Amino acid sequence: MGEQISTLPYKANLEVYSETLQRLAETDRNIIAVTSDSRGSGKLVPFGKKYPDQIVEVGIAEQNLVGVAAGLASCGKKVFATSPACFLTARALEQIKNDVAYSNNPVNVIGISAGVSYGALGSTHHSLHDYAALRAINNITVVAPADNWETARAIELAAATAEPVYLRFGKKPMPLLKEAGDEVFEFGKGRVIVEGSDVLIIGCGETVYPALEAAGLLKERGIAATVVSMHTIKPLDTALLARLAAATKAIVTVEEHSVYGGLGEACAAYLLQHGICKPFEIMGIPDEYTVTGSQNEIFDHYFINKKGISDIAERLLKNKY
């Protein structure tokens, strides 16, 4: 499986977000970054130095952040409202719902340090609700890029999209999942990383890489896994989901989110309602306050790693729940 993972240098998706935004701003003065005392954590310090007239700082006031971003977007600006995901999608949820989605203002809502990226700061700083909350709001696309290539393409596409988008980024460096070649990135279209006939593993964001590693372990056990980066949680690529689910014997979803209301439940709801029933398990954060530790330690605690994912997949194939 090692051959599936690029050996090219890689960095945090958040860094690629900043670099891509700077590149776009070189030729488009309508690109505006709005931050809530988060230009440092959002890697936007270089952007602010290069384009001081294209960045707005509102301080620690996430509701104001979204309101200002919506106002700018209503005037034709291409706005990237950047703030920690845990606060942005909780404290400013009403503003996202009304000022952005209901008003159809094309704001790109950027949730940084998402999931359990803040690690030891604990549950107050973990965003394990954002997929669930935003999936329930009409007129907003929900995206979690898995690697640097997906991130760059997602930001380029978001800048050209005239509708609200939520993009979620973590903090740690993410390997390229595969060489993209002439592949086209689209919101609402999942990305097959490897394809096998035994088990389907669907991840999003920073869980796709451990899913790919799990496929490597399964291959050593004689089990062929399909791994999908379902980078768009809403709208879900139901056509791809149905095709791959029908062609495999069991399904595992993996997400850096509560097991309630996220990627797993979205996949399960579609499959069940369309009569596709296979052994199925949702891997994520259970209904509890998360343990304290680094992101990797938290992942390991909840078995969101290559061994945990591969063990679940093998157990499902043996029909042991």
C-alpha positions in Angstrom: 0.0 0.0 0.0 2.9 2.3 0.5 3.0 2.9 -3.3 -0.4 4.6 -3.1 0.9 7.4 -0.9 2.8 10.2 -2.5 6.4 10.8 -1.4 6.2 14.5 -2.3 6.7 17.0 0.5 3.5 17.8 2.3 2.2 20.3 4.8 -0.9 21.1 6.9 -4.0 21.7 4.8 -4.4 25.0 6.6 -1.1 26.2 5.3 -2.2 25.3 1.7 -5.4 27.2 2.3 -3.4 30.3 3.1 -1.0 29.9 0.2 -3.8 29.3 -2.3 -5.7 32.3 -1.0 -2.6 34.5 -1.4 -2.2 33.2 -5.0 -5.8 34.0 -5.9 -5.6 37.4 -4.3 -2.7 38.4 -6.6 -5.1 38.8 -9.5 -8.4 39.3 -7.7 -8.8 42.3 -5.3 -12.3 41.0 -4.4 -10.7 38.2 -2.4 -11.2 39.2 1.3 -10.2 37.4 4.4 -12.1 38.2 7.6 -10.7 36.8 10.9 -11.7 36.8 14.6 -8.3 37.3 16.2 -7.2 34.2 14.2 -4.9 35.4 11.5 -2.0 33.6 13.3 -3.8 30.3 13.9 -5.3 30.6 10.5 -1.9 31.0 8.8 -3.1 34.3 7.4 -0.3 36.5 8.7 1.5 36.4 5.3 -1.8 37.2 3.5 -2.3 40.2 5.7 1.2 41.5 5.0 0.9 41.1 1.3 -2.7 42.4 1.0 -3.4 44.7 4.0 -6.4 46.2 2.2 -7.9 42.7 1.8 -8.1 41.5 5.4 -10.5 42.5 8.1 -9.9 41.8 11.8 -13.0 41.8 14.0 -11.4 40.5 17.2 -12.8 37.6 19.3 -16.4 38.1 18.0 -17.5 35.2 15.8 -21.0 36.5 15.4 -19.7 39.8 14.1 -17.3 37.9 11.9 -20.0 36.1 10.0 -22.2 39.3 9.9 -19.4 41.4 8.4 -18.5 38.6 6.0 -22.1 38.3 4.8 -22.2 42.1 4.3 -19.1 42.1 2.2 -20.3 39.1 0.2 -23.6 40.9 -0.6 -21.5 43.7 -2.1 -19.7 41.3 -4.5 -16.6 40.4 -2.5 -15.3 36.8 -2.3 -15.1 36.4 1.4 -13.3 33.8 3.5 -14.5 34.1 7.1 -11.8 32.3 9.1 -12.1 31.2 12.8 -11.7 28.1 15.0 -14.4 25.7 13.9 -15.5 25.0 17.5 -16.6 28.6 18.0 -17.5 29.5 14.5 -20.1 26.8 14.1 -21.5 27.1 17.6 -21.4 30.7 18.7 -22.1 32.0 15.2 -24.5 29.3 14.1 -27.5 31.7 13.9 -25.5 34.1 11.7 -24.4 31.2 9.4 -28.0 30.1 9.2 -29.6 33.5 8.6 -27.0 36.0 7.3 -25.2 33.5 5.1 -27.4 30.5 4.1 -30.9 32.0 4.3 -29.8 35.2 2.7 -27.8 33.3 0.0 -24.6 35.3 0.6 -21.7 33.4 -1.0 -19.5 33.4 2.2 -16.8 30.8 2.5 -17.0 29.9 6.1 -13.5 28.5 7.1 -13.4 26.3 10.3 -9.8 26.0 11.4 -8.2 23.8 14.0 -11.2 21.5 13.5 -12.2 18.2 15.1 -9.8 17.4 17.9 -6.9 19.5 16.5 -6.8 21.5 19.7 -6.1 18.3 21.6 -5.3 19.0 25.2 -7.5 22.1 25.4 -10.4 19.7 25.7 -14.0 19.4 24.7 -14.7 23.1 24.9 -12.2 23.5 22.0 -13.2 20.4 20.0 -15.6 20.8 17.0 -17.4 17.5 16.9 -20.8 19.0 16.0 -20.2 21.1 12.9 -21.1 18.5 10.2 -24.4 17.7 12.1 -25.3 21.4 12.7 -24.5 22.5 9.1 -26.0 19.5 7.4 -29.3 20.5 8.9 -29.1 24.0 7.4 -30.4 24.5 3.8 -28.2 26.1 1.2 -24.7 25.5 2.5 -22.1 23.0 1.1 -20.0 21.2 3.8 -16.5 20.2 2.8 -13.5 18.6 4.6 -10.5 18.2 2.2 -8.2 15.3 3.0 -4.9 16.3 1.6 -3.0 19.3 0.1 -4.3 18.7 -3.4 -7.9 18.6 -2.4 -7.4 21.7 -0.2 -6.0 23.8 -3.0 -8.7 22.7 -5.4 -11.4 23.3 -2.8 -10.3 26.9 -2.2 -10.0 27.6 -5.9 -13.5 26.2 -6.4 -14.9 28.0 -3.4 -13.6 31.4 -4.7 -15.5 30.7 -7.9 -18.7 29.5 -6.3 -21.7 31.9 -5.9 -23.2 30.0 -2.9 -22.3 29.5 0.8 -19.6 26.9 1.5 -18.2 25.6 4.8 -14.6 24.3 4.7 -13.0 22.5 7.6 -9.3 22.3 8.2 -7.1 20.6 10.9 -3.6 21.5 11.9 -1.3 18.6 11.2 0.6 17.9 8.0 -1.3 15.6 5.6 0.3 13.4 3.0 -1.0 13.4 -0.6 -3.2 10.4 -0.9 -2.3 9.8 -4.5 -1.0 11.6 -7.6 -4.0 13.5 -9.0 -2.8 13.8 -12.6 -5.6 15.3 -14.7 -8.3 14.5 -12.1 -11.0 17.1 -11.6 -12.1 18.2 -8.1 -15.8 18.9 -7.7 -18.0 19.6 -4.6 -20.4 16.7 -4.2 -18.2 14.2 -6.0 -16.3 11.8 -3.8 -12.8 10.7 -4.7 -11.8 7.0 -4.9 -8.3 6.6 -3.6 -8.0 2.8 -4.1 -10.6 0.3 -5.1 -11.2 -3.3 -3.9 -14.0 -5.7 -3.8 -14.3 -6.7 -0.2 -14.9 -3.7 2.1 -15.7 -0.1 1.5 -14.0 2.5 3.8 -15.3 6.0 3.6 -13.5 8.9 5.3 -13.4 12.6 5.2 -10.8 15.2 6.1 -7.9 13.9 8.3 -9.4 10.4 8.7 -8.9 9.4 5.1 -5.1 8.9 5.5 -5.5 6.3 8.4 -8.2 4.7 6.3 -5.7 4.3 3.5 -3.2 2.9 5.9 -5.8 0.4 7.2 -6.4 -0.7 3.6 -2.7 -1.6 3.5 -3.0 -3.8 6.6 -6.1 -5.4 5.2 -4.3 -6.2 1.9 -1.7 -8.1 4.0 -4.6 -10.2 5.4 -5.9 -10.9 1.9 -8.7 -8.4 2.1 -9.2 -5.9 -0.7 -10.5 -2.5 0.4 -12.0 0.5 -1.4 -11.0 3.8 0.2 -13.0 6.9 -0.6 -12.3 10.5 0.4 -15.9 11.8 0.7 -14.6 15.3 1.1 -18.1 16.8 0.6 -20.4 15.7 3.4 -23.2 17.8 2.0 -24.3 17.3 -0.8 -23.2 13.6 -0.4 -22.1 11.8 -3.6 -25.0 9.3 -3.4 -24.3 7.9 -6.8 -20.8 6.9 -5.9 -21.9 5.6 -2.5 -24.6 3.4 -4.0 -22.2 2.0 -6.7 -19.4 1.2 -4.3 -21.7 -0.1 -1.6 -23.4 -2.5 -4.0 -20.0 -3.8 -5.1 -18.6 -4.6 -1.6 -19.5 -6.8 1.3 -19.2 -4.4 4.2 -19.0 -0.6 4.9 -17.0 1.4 7.4 -17.2 5.2 7.7 -14.6 7.1 9.6 -14.8 10.8 10.7 -13.3 13.2 13.2 -16.7 14.1 14.5 -19.4 12.8 16.7 -20.9 9.5 15.5 -24.2 11.4 15.5 -25.3 13.5 12.6 -22.1 13.4 10.5 -20.7 11.5 7.5 -21.6 8.0 8.8 -25.3 8.8 9.5 -25.6 10.6 6.2 -24.3 7.4 4.4 -26.4 5.1 6.5 -29.6 7.0 6.0 -29.2 7.1 2.2 -28.3 3.4 1.9 -31.1 2.2 4.2 -33.7 4.3 2.4 -32.6 2.9 -0.9 -32.6 -0.7 0.1 -28.8 -1.2 0.2 -28.2 -3.2 3.4 -24.7 -4.4 4.3 -22.7 -4.8 7.5 -22.0 -1.2 8.5 -20.2 0.6 11.2 -19.7 4.3 12.0 -16.3 5.2 13.5 -15.9 8.5 15.1 -16.2 10.1 18.6 -18.8 8.4 20.8 -21.4 10.2 22.8 -19.1 11.4 25.6 -16.7 14.3 26.3 -13.5 13.5 24.7 -10.4 12.4 26.5 -7.6 14.9 26.9 -4.5 14.5 24.7 -2.9 15.3 21.4 -4.9 14.7 18.2 -3.0 11.5 17.6 -3.6 10.3 21.2 -7.3 11.0 20.9 -7.4 9.2 17.5 -5.7 6.2 19.0 -8.0 6.2 22.1 -11.1 5.9 19.8 -9.4 3.5 17.4 -9.3 6.0 14.5 -6.0 4.5 13.3 -4.9 1.9 10.8 -5.2 -1.0 13.2 -8.6 0.1 14.6 -10.1 0.7 11.2 -8.8 -2.6 9.7 -9.9 -4.6 12.7 -13.5 -3.2 12.4 -13.5 -3.9 8.7 -12.4 -7.5 9.2 -14.9 -8.1 11.9 -17.8 -6.8 9.7 -16.7 -9.1 6.9 -17.1 -12.0 9.4 -20.5 -10.7 10.3 -19.6 -10.2 13.9 -21.2 -7.0 15.4 
